[in-house]
Amino acid sequence: MNSQVSARKAGTLLLLMMSNLLFCQNVQTLPVCSGGDCQTPLPELFDRVVMLSHYIHTLYTDMFIEFDKQYVQDREFIAKAINDCPTSSLATPEDKEQAQKVPVSPYPNSSQHN
């Protein structure tokens, strides 16, 4: 019985992930310039990325809350799913100033890599 419940929950989570992938297909970016030959200053691009990232985070949070209300009855199931995420241990900057202070490294989990 317990394996049936887990299988149903895993199937529901898989369905949600697949619907997100289908939703993102065929999304094309619009050109910023009519001629396509313009340059946007790097600080402005960074500001746009931060705002877009915040917007996507807000949408994800709303979707997660709605999914949690409707489908997840077992709190251990969702806690396991969150803790199994390979990036769950990475800290997320709270604002632009903190993001700018993050050191750029191809190996975020170690200070040195041999």
C-alpha positions as a Markdown table, in Angstrom:
| # | Residue | x | y | z |
|---|---|---|---|---|
| 1 | Met | 0.0 | 0.0 | 0.0 |
| 2 | Asn | 2.8 | 2.4 | 0.9 |
| 3 | Ser | 4.6 | 1.7 | -2.3 |
| 4 | Gln | 1.4 | 2.5 | -4.3 |
| 5 | Val | 1.2 | 5.9 | -2.5 |
| 6 | Ser | 4.8 | 6.7 | -3.2 |
| 7 | Ala | 4.4 | 5.7 | -6.8 |
| 8 | Arg | 1.4 | 7.9 | -7.2 |
| 9 | Lys | 3.2 | 10.8 | -5.6 |
| 10 | Ala | 6.3 | 10.3 | -7.8 |
| 11 | Gly | 4.0 | 10.1 | -10.9 |
| 12 | Thr | 2.3 | 13.3 | -9.9 |
| 13 | Leu | 5.7 | 15.0 | -9.4 |
| 14 | Leu | 6.9 | 13.7 | -12.8 |
| 15 | Leu | 3.7 | 15.0 | -14.5 |
| 16 | Leu | 4.3 | 18.4 | -13.0 |
| 17 | Met | 7.9 | 18.5 | -14.2 |
| 18 | Met | 6.9 | 17.4 | -17.7 |
| 19 | Ser | 4.2 | 20.0 | -17.9 |
| 20 | Asn | 6.8 | 22.6 | -17.0 |
| 21 | Leu | 9.1 | 21.4 | -19.8 |
| 22 | Leu | 6.3 | 21.4 | -22.3 |
| 23 | Phe | 5.3 | 24.9 | -21.2 |
| 24 | Cys | 8.9 | 26.2 | -21.9 |
| 25 | Gln | 9.2 | 24.6 | -25.3 |
| 26 | Asn | 9.1 | 26.9 | -28.4 |
| 27 | Val | 9.8 | 30.0 | -26.3 |
| 28 | Gln | 11.7 | 32.5 | -28.4 |
| 29 | Thr | 13.4 | 35.6 | -27.3 |
| 30 | Leu | 12.4 | 38.9 | -28.9 |
| 31 | Pro | 15.1 | 41.1 | -30.3 |
| 32 | Val | 15.8 | 44.1 | -28.1 |
| 33 | Cys | 16.9 | 46.3 | -31.1 |
| 34 | Ser | 15.1 | 46.6 | -34.4 |
| 35 | Gly | 18.4 | 46.4 | -36.3 |
| 36 | Gly | 19.9 | 43.8 | -34.0 |
| 37 | Asp | 23.1 | 45.8 | -33.8 |
| 38 | Cys | 22.8 | 47.4 | -30.4 |
| 39 | Gln | 24.9 | 46.9 | -27.3 |
| 40 | Thr | 23.4 | 46.9 | -23.8 |
| 41 | Pro | 25.8 | 48.0 | -21.0 |
| 42 | Leu | 26.8 | 45.1 | -18.7 |
| 43 | Pro | 25.4 | 46.7 | -15.5 |
| 44 | Glu | 22.0 | 47.0 | -17.2 |
| 45 | Leu | 22.1 | 43.4 | -18.4 |
| 46 | Phe | 23.0 | 42.3 | -14.8 |
| 47 | Asp | 20.1 | 44.3 | -13.4 |
| 48 | Arg | 17.7 | 42.7 | -16.0 |
| 49 | Val | 19.0 | 39.2 | -15.0 |
| 50 | Val | 18.5 | 39.9 | -11.3 |
| 51 | Met | 14.9 | 41.1 | -11.9 |
| 52 | Leu | 14.1 | 38.2 | -14.2 |
| 53 | Ser | 15.6 | 35.7 | -11.7 |
| 54 | His | 13.5 | 37.3 | -9.0 |
| 55 | Tyr | 10.3 | 37.1 | -11.1 |
| 56 | Ile | 11.0 | 33.4 | -12.0 |
| 57 | His | 11.6 | 32.6 | -8.3 |
| 58 | Thr | 8.3 | 34.3 | -7.4 |
| 59 | Leu | 6.4 | 32.2 | -10.1 |
| 60 | Tyr | 8.1 | 29.0 | -8.9 |
| 61 | Thr | 7.3 | 29.8 | -5.3 |
| 62 | Asp | 3.6 | 30.4 | -6.1 |
| 63 | Met | 3.5 | 27.2 | -8.2 |
| 64 | Phe | 5.2 | 25.2 | -5.4 |
| 65 | Ile | 2.7 | 26.5 | -2.8 |
| 66 | Glu | -0.3 | 25.6 | -5.1 |
| 67 | Phe | 1.1 | 22.2 | -5.8 |
| 68 | Asp | 1.7 | 21.6 | -2.1 |
| 69 | Lys | -1.9 | 22.5 | -1.3 |
| 70 | Gln | -3.4 | 20.3 | -3.9 |
| 71 | Tyr | -1.2 | 17.2 | -4.2 |
| 72 | Val | 1.2 | 16.7 | -1.3 |
| 73 | Gln | -0.3 | 15.1 | 1.8 |
| 74 | Asp | 2.9 | 13.5 | 3.1 |
| 75 | Arg | 5.4 | 16.1 | 4.4 |
| 76 | Glu | 8.3 | 13.6 | 4.4 |
| 77 | Phe | 7.9 | 13.0 | 0.7 |
| 78 | Ile | 8.4 | 16.7 | -0.2 |
| 79 | Ala | 11.2 | 17.1 | 2.4 |
| 80 | Lys | 13.0 | 14.2 | 0.8 |
| 81 | Ala | 12.6 | 15.6 | -2.7 |
| 82 | Ile | 14.0 | 19.0 | -1.6 |
| 83 | Asn | 16.9 | 17.5 | 0.3 |
| 84 | Asp | 17.8 | 15.2 | -2.7 |
| 85 | Cys | 18.3 | 18.3 | -5.0 |
| 86 | Pro | 22.0 | 18.5 | -5.9 |
| 87 | Thr | 22.0 | 22.3 | -5.6 |
| 88 | Ser | 20.0 | 22.5 | -2.3 |
| 89 | Ser | 23.2 | 23.3 | -0.3 |
| 90 | Leu | 24.1 | 26.3 | -2.4 |
| 91 | Ala | 23.3 | 29.6 | -0.7 |
| 92 | Thr | 21.3 | 32.1 | -2.7 |
| 93 | Pro | 22.2 | 35.8 | -2.4 |
| 94 | Glu | 19.4 | 37.9 | -0.9 |
| 95 | Asp | 20.0 | 41.1 | -3.0 |
| 96 | Lys | 22.1 | 42.6 | -5.8 |
| 97 | Glu | 24.9 | 43.6 | -3.4 |
| 98 | Gln | 25.3 | 40.1 | -2.0 |
| 99 | Ala | 25.2 | 38.7 | -5.6 |
| 100 | Gln | 28.0 | 41.0 | -6.7 |
| 101 | Lys | 30.2 | 39.8 | -3.8 |
| 102 | Val | 29.9 | 36.1 | -4.7 |
| 103 | Pro | 33.4 | 34.9 | -5.9 |
| 104 | Val | 33.4 | 33.5 | -9.4 |
| 105 | Ser | 34.6 | 30.0 | -9.3 |
| 106 | Pro | 34.0 | 27.0 | -11.5 |
| 107 | Tyr | 34.1 | 24.8 | -8.4 |
| 108 | Pro | 31.6 | 26.4 | -5.9 |
| 109 | Asn | 31.9 | 23.7 | -3.2 |
| 110 | Ser | 35.7 | 24.0 | -2.7 |
| 111 | Ser | 38.2 | 26.7 | -2.4 |
| 112 | Gln | 40.8 | 24.7 | -4.3 |
| 113 | His | 40.6 | 22.1 | -6.9 |
| 114 | Asn | 43.4 | 19.8 | -8.0 |
